[in-house]
Amino acid sequence: MTVQNDEFALPFEIERTGLRGRLVRLGPAADLILKRHAYPPVISRLLGEALALTSCLASTVKFEGGVFTLQARGSAGPVRTLVTDITSDGELRGYVGFDADSIETIDDNASIARLFGGGHIAFTVDPGEEFDRYQGIVELQGESLAESVHHYFRQSEQIATALKIGCGQDSAGHWRATALMVQKLPDEVQLRHPPEDVADMIEADEGFRRAAILLGSATIPEMIAPEISAEEMLLRLFHEDGVRVYEKRVIESGCRCKLDRVETVLRQFGRERMEEFKVDGVVTVTCEFCTKERTFDDEALDAICSD
């Protein structure tokens, strides 16, 4: 994998307070994925934010040889489903399922409440065959994906979390996305209190509150600006407390829709059922993630079922 200047998750620590954080910057990867789908601006921005969020959260867990997935399902809005995932090797992809007619009436800066109309968001860590899969689920609420994630960490993990996500186009028209997160884990004293009190105690910590305020002061144009490096961004925000950065985790656009996997799915339907899928004499399968099309004529379909 080629290391790019602007495609990574950067772990860092605020030295004075010991807070840990992640800064994700996506340039060409976000641009490639979003332009490939050519969604309406409001959907492109939603997907870009989800790509940055997925990269950020995945960088906090270990899942060698596995996949971290974010999946959101709406209940009464024009967005039906949102799926993004990233492998332990840093291959990122995503797509959004939505009602094209309904989305035309939605403002470009619509909240997730307006886009999804309620629903849930799930975070899944699949570390491969040798380990058990882990999943966390939380209700979609608030104005943004960041607010839902904050609620999840506060209620389910008891981890004080400050998070800001942004996606937009730079002056050259290229899509860019970023996520900035700071977290404070409970200490032993806090863990001896009733669980419902722990989150309040952590968030009342002076160091965490200051970091959260500073993080919130970052603007989206500043966060996605290609001319501002990740290190410069962190120093602008937290220079008074000192910042230590660690090894970057490289990210790139990638899809796992291999031909043999497509053939396996088709084989499950059986040769007779495949006839129902034909259009103009062929079966066309399109990957929702990378939009790649694969076409199968009768000879190819017969070969699939004869294997």
Beta strands, then each sheet from edge to edge (+ up, - down):
strand 1: 7-14
strand 2: 19-26
strand 3: 67-74
strand 4: 79-87
strand 5: 91-98
strand 6: 119-126
strand 7: 134-139
strand 8: 160-169
strand 9: 175-184
strand 10: 243-245
strand 11: 249-250
strand 12: 252-253
strand 13: 283-286
strand 14: 293-296
sheet 1: 8+ 9- 2+ 1- 10+
sheet 2: 8+ 9- 2+ 1- 11+
sheet 3: 7+ 6- 3+ 4- 5+ 12+
sheet 4: 13+ 14-
end
